[in-house]
Amino acid sequence: MSENNYYMIITSPEDFEIDLKNNLSIIGLPDRNKRAAKNFAVGDKIVFYISKMSLFGGIAEVTGEYYYHKKKIWTDHYDLWPHRVSSKPLYLINDFNKMIFIKEIWDDLDFIKTKGSWGVYVQGSFRKLSKHDFKVILQNLKGKNTAT
């Protein structure tokens, strides 16, 4: 059995609210990340990072195989994020005021190499995370009394 992979989806506050309403049941990626979406495997873990607010809001686990669907779910005007997998929430914070602010934990995150230009590390829509960084984010979300 192979080890799971860990990823981060970078999303807007508006789209994360949609994800909350959907109970993190669908993960979508834009066309530029099609190959990555096809590589998701059942059991992989996905961290949700909310841009513009610099918050970690939840973690989902991939529960299904890749599929392509054109149904509009999110607010992006340029891409439908049609490359999708089914998922379920592992840890979720429903209140933006209680989420993990990245600067609270960035000293423990390996993927942020230069604190002075940390924003470049959370641009785009998707990135792979190390097991270490995933565990740091998970432990901090658990510490916020999240529900599974």
VENHU-V912075 format. One record per pair of residues at least 6 apart in sequence whose ideal C-beta (glycine too) atoms are under 6 Angstrom apart, sorted by sequence separation. I is the first residue (numbers start at 0). J is the second residue. If there is no record, write none. Layout:
# VENHU-V912075
i=<I/I>
j=<J/J>
This chain:
# VENHU-V912075
i=<92/105/111/48/49/73/28/71/47/111/47/69/110/46/69/68/44/45/67/68/44/66/43/26/65/41/109/63/39/63/109/110/61/62/109/62/108/61/62/59/60/108/37/107/36/59/60/58/104/58/57/15/57/104/23/56/8/12/3/4/5/6/7/8/9/11/3/12/99/7/9/15/56/54/55/39/36/97/30/53/29/33/90/29/92/28/27/92/28/91/90/17/27/25/26/14/14/26/13/23/23/22/48/19/55/44/35/46/32/29/28/9/9/7/6/7/5/5>
j=<98/111/117/55/56/80/36/79/56/120/57/79/120/58/81/81/58/59/81/83/60/83/61/45/84/61/129/84/61/85/131/132/84/85/132/86/132/86/87/86/87/135/65/135/65/88/89/89/135/90/90/49/91/139/59/92/45/49/42/43/44/45/46/47/48/50/43/52/139/48/50/56/98/98/99/84/82/143/78/101/78/82/140/80/143/80/80/145/82/145/145/73/83/83/84/73/74/86/74/86/88/88/121/93/136/133/125/136/125/124/125/121/124/126/127/128/128/133>
